Amino acid sequence: MPGQISVLYQYIRPAVDQAGPDLEATIKANAKMQAAVLRQSSPVLAEHIKQHQLKIVAAYYDLASGKVTILD
């Protein structure tokens, strides 16, 4: 894959594998996976989450309607 998409491919592929060919389902799966990565990847964020000072959630933004749906 040429260009910048090749850098993102490794992060998006697990969502495609989980959700299949449905684009919206893949987007939502990817949002959930990336929110989990953020929650787990930083000791600083983890501590704030533990102390209930921070909450990281996945969300889906529908371009057509402008609606944001929290997924977690």
C-alpha positions in Angstrom: 0.0 0.0 0.0 1.6 3.2 -1.1 1.6 6.5 0.9 0.6 7.0 4.5 -2.1 4.3 4.7 0.5 1.6 5.0 1.5 3.1 8.4 -2.1 2.9 9.6 -2.8 -0.6 8.2 -1.4 -2.5 11.1 -3.7 -0.7 13.5 -6.8 -0.9 11.4 -6.5 -4.5 10.3 -7.6 -6.1 13.6 -10.8 -4.1 13.4 -11.4 -5.3 9.9 -10.7 -8.9 11.0 -13.2 -8.5 13.8 -16.0 -6.7 12.1 -15.8 -8.0 8.5 -16.8 -6.1 5.4 -19.2 -3.7 7.2 -17.5 -0.3 7.1 -19.5 1.2 10.0 -18.9 -1.9 12.2 -15.2 -1.8 11.4 -15.0 1.9 12.3 -16.7 1.2 15.6 -14.5 -1.8 16.4 -11.4 0.3 15.6 -12.6 3.1 17.9 -13.1 0.6 20.7 -9.7 -1.0 20.2 -7.9 2.4 20.1 -9.7 3.6 23.3 -8.5 0.4 25.0 -5.0 1.0 23.8 -5.1 4.5 25.2 -6.4 3.2 28.6 -3.7 0.6 28.9 -0.6 2.2 27.2 0.2 5.0 29.6 0.8 4.6 33.3 0.0 8.3 33.7 -3.4 7.9 32.1 -4.0 4.6 33.9 -3.4 6.4 37.3 -5.9 9.2 36.4 -8.4 6.6 35.3 -7.9 4.6 38.5 -8.5 7.8 40.6 -11.7 8.6 38.5 -10.1 11.8 37.2 -10.2 10.6 33.6 -12.4 8.4 31.5 -11.5 7.3 28.0 -14.4 6.1 25.8 -14.8 5.1 22.2 -17.2 7.1 20.1 -18.6 7.0 16.6 -19.2 10.2 14.6 -21.8 10.0 11.8 -20.8 12.4 9.1 -24.2 12.5 7.6 -26.1 13.4 10.7 -23.4 15.0 12.9 -24.4 12.7 15.7 -21.8 11.3 18.1 -22.5 7.9 19.7 -20.6 6.7 22.7 -19.6 3.1 22.2 -18.3 2.0 25.6 
